[in-house]
Amino acid sequence: MKPTMTHNMPKPPRRDWTVLAMLAMVAVLVAASFASLPLKWREFFTLEAVNSTLELLAGFAPPDLSAPFLIKTGWAAVETMAMSALGTLLAVAAGLAFSLSASGRFGRTARALMRGLLNVLRSIPELVWASILLIACGLGPFGGTLALAAHTAGVLGRLFADSLENAAPLPEQSLRTNGASASAAFFYATLPQTLPQMLSYTLYRWENNIRAAAIVGVVGAGGLGQMLKYHLSLFQMQQAATVIIAMLLLVALVDGISYALRRALTR
């Protein structure tokens, strides 16, 4: 008879009831959402709803491909691209400056205050930022660019701060021990560790800002979004279809550029 080995088995790990409690809360929230919202699923799948949708889609065809309108749409696409690129660039500069305090390099108090500021910046959507800044800056791409920069600075500042906190401290400590200044130790030891991750975050946010630049244009920030709102408000569906196609092509172009740059950085 073979001896049993049950007495040598380790004790089973304790159950983590926190995860189960969170899953239960999420399930209750989802159930309460379905129960409280007046979702009219039956009306959505009726024949009348289907006919109305098909009639609306038929109004978009064919897109307006006249040369003057294509030129106008092309300039709006360039404006949208410029808004997203400049907004992202400003956000990178601000996010990097904010991340130094948010990563705890200047003490716990500065860390808590800066992270609170970053929470405020990124918790306000770009559309709300645009609505506020357009009052101060007036209509046009300037307010939209600042709106993208404000929201993205909060996001990148938090991501950059987390990257700096997770960086290995030994290289910077070694340089400091050998007499290097704090700034030199940071730029030669810590920043090179986190720079690839920061660049990846920046490219990802640039992709998002292309879409956001088209959205903030709806409130008057210029670009393709402003064109789309104008033509939809006049029920000029064929012109609106051209603008929508330009949005899709612009997003696809930026996604491809960002993917190629990320591949180049990871080689």
N, C-alpha and C positions, 0 to 999 in steps of 0.2 A: 504494500500500500504506500503510495507516494505521499510524502509530507506536504501539507498545505503551506502556502507562502503568504497567507492573508495577514499574518502578524507583522510581515516586513513591508507591507504596502503603506505608502504615506497617507496621511489623513486627507480627505477630500477638501478642496478649497472652500472657503466660506462663500455663500451666495451673495452676490452684489445686488441688493434689493433696490439700489438707487437707479440702476438702468431699467429694471422692471417697472419701478414707479414712474419714471419718465415716459416709458412706452405706454403705460396705462393712461397717463395724463394726455399724451398726444392722441390716443384713441378716443378718449372722452371729448377732446377739443374737436376732432374731426366729426364725431357723431353730433355734437352740439351745433357745429357749423351747418351740417346738412339739415338739422331740425329747425334752426332759426331762420335760414335764408329762404325766401320764397322762390325756390327754383322750379320753373315751369317746364319740366322735361317733356311733357306730352305736347305742349304747344310748339316746342322746338322741332319736333319730328312730324308735324302735321304737313299735309300737302300744301296748304297755303304758305307756310313758312318756307318750304322748299321752292315753290314758285317765285316767291319774293326774292329769295337769295339768287336764283338763276337769273331773274330779271335784272337784279343789281349787277351781277357779274357780266351780263351781256352788255351793259352800258359801258364797260371799260374797253370793249373791243370795237374797232382796232385802235391801238395806241396812236397818239399824234406823233408822226415821224417827219413832220415838216422841218426843213432846215432851220428857219428862225427859232422855232421852239426847241429843237435839239441843242442849238447853240446856247440858248438861255438856260436850259437844263444843265448843260455841261458846266457853265460858269457857276451855277448854284451848287453842283457837285464839288467843284474845286473849293468853293467857300466852305462847304461842310467839312471837307477834308482838312482845310487849314484850321478850322475851329477845333477839330478833334486833336490835331497834331500840336497846336500851340497850347491848348488847354492841358494836354497831357504833359508837355514840357514844363509848363509852369507848376503843375502838380508834383512833378518829380523833384524840382528844386525845393518847393515848400515841404514836401513829404520827407526829403532827406534831412532838411534842417530840423523839422519837428521830431524826427525819429531819434535824434541824439538825446533829447530830453526824455522822450517817451520810452527809451530803452534803459533808463536809470543811470545814465552816465553823469548826471548832475544832482543825484540824490533822489530819495523816495518822494519827497514833496513835489519836486519838479516833474517827476514821472507821473504821479497821480494827476496833476493839473493838466499836463500835456495830453495824456490819454483821455481825459475828460473833454478837452477841446477837440481831439480827433473824433471822438464819439459824436459830438455835435455836428461836425462838418460832414461826416459820412452818413449820419442818420437823416439828414435833410436831402430829399431827392433832387436830381438835377433840374427837374421841371419847376420845383418850388424855388430853388436858387435863381433860376432864370427869371421867374416872375418877380422876385425881389430886386434883382440887380438891373433888370430892364427899366424899373422905375427910376433908379439912380443914373443909369448910363444911357437910357433911351433905347429905341428900337434899333436892331442891327446885330451883327455878329459879335461885337465887343462884349455885350452883356452875356451872350451865350457862351463865349469863350471863358469868361470869368466864372460862370456857373459850373461849367465842366471842371475847371481848375479847382474850385472850392470843394466840390464833392470828392473828386479824385484825390486831392491832397489828403483828405481824411482817411481814405482807403489805403493809399500807398504809405502814408505816414505810419499807420498801424502795422502794415505788412513789413515795412522796412525795419521798424522797431523790433518786431519779433525776430527778424533775421539777425539783427545785431545782438539780441539777447541770446540767441542760440549758437552764435559763433564761438569757436574754441577760444578761451581766454589766454591760453598759454603763450602763443606767439606774441601777443601784445605785451604781456607781462615780461617776457624775456627781453624785448626791446627796451621797456621801461627800466628794467634792472640794469641794463648796460648803458644807461644814460640818455636814451632817446626821449624827446619831448612827448607829451601826451598826444598832440596832433600828428606828429610823425609816426608814432606807434600805431595810431588809428588808421592812417592812410596807407601804411606799408604792411600792416598785419591783419587788422580786422576787416577793413573795407574790401580787400581782394578776395577774402573768403566769401563774402556775402554778395559781391557784385554780380555774378551770374544769376543768382536767384532774384536780385533786384531788377535786373534787365528783363527777366522772364515775366515778373509781375508787371513791369511797365508796358511791355508789349501786349499782355493780356488786357490791361486797362485801356490801351489805345484801341483795341478791337471793340470794347464796350462803348468807348466814347464816340466811335463812328455812329453807332446806333443812337446813342444819347444825343449827339449833335443834330440828328434828324428829328428827334422828338422835341428838343427845346426850340427848334425853329417854329413849332406850332404856335408858341406864344409870342412870336415876333422877333426871334433871334436870327433870322436870315437862313440862307441855305435851302436845302431841299425841303425841309419841314415847313418852312413858310410858304413855299410854292404849293406844297400838297394841301395845306389848309386853305389857301386862296382858291384853288381850283375845285376842291371839294365843296367849299361853301357856295360856289356858283354852279354846282352840279355839272361841272365840265369833266366828265368821267374819263374821256379819252386822254385829255391832258394829264389828269391825275394818274392814269395808268402809266404814262411815260415817266412821270416822276417816281412812281413806285419801282418801276424796272430799274431806273437809275440808282435808287437806294440799294436794291438787291445787288446790282453789279458793283457798287462802291464797297459794300460790306464784304462781298466775295473777294474783291481785290485786296482789301486790307487784311482779311483773314489769310490769304495766300502769302502776302509779304511778311506778316507776323510769323506764320509757320516756317517760312524759309529762314528768317532771322533766328528763330529759336533753334532750328536744326543746326545752323552754323555755330551757335553759341555752345551747343552741347557736344560738338565733335571734339 
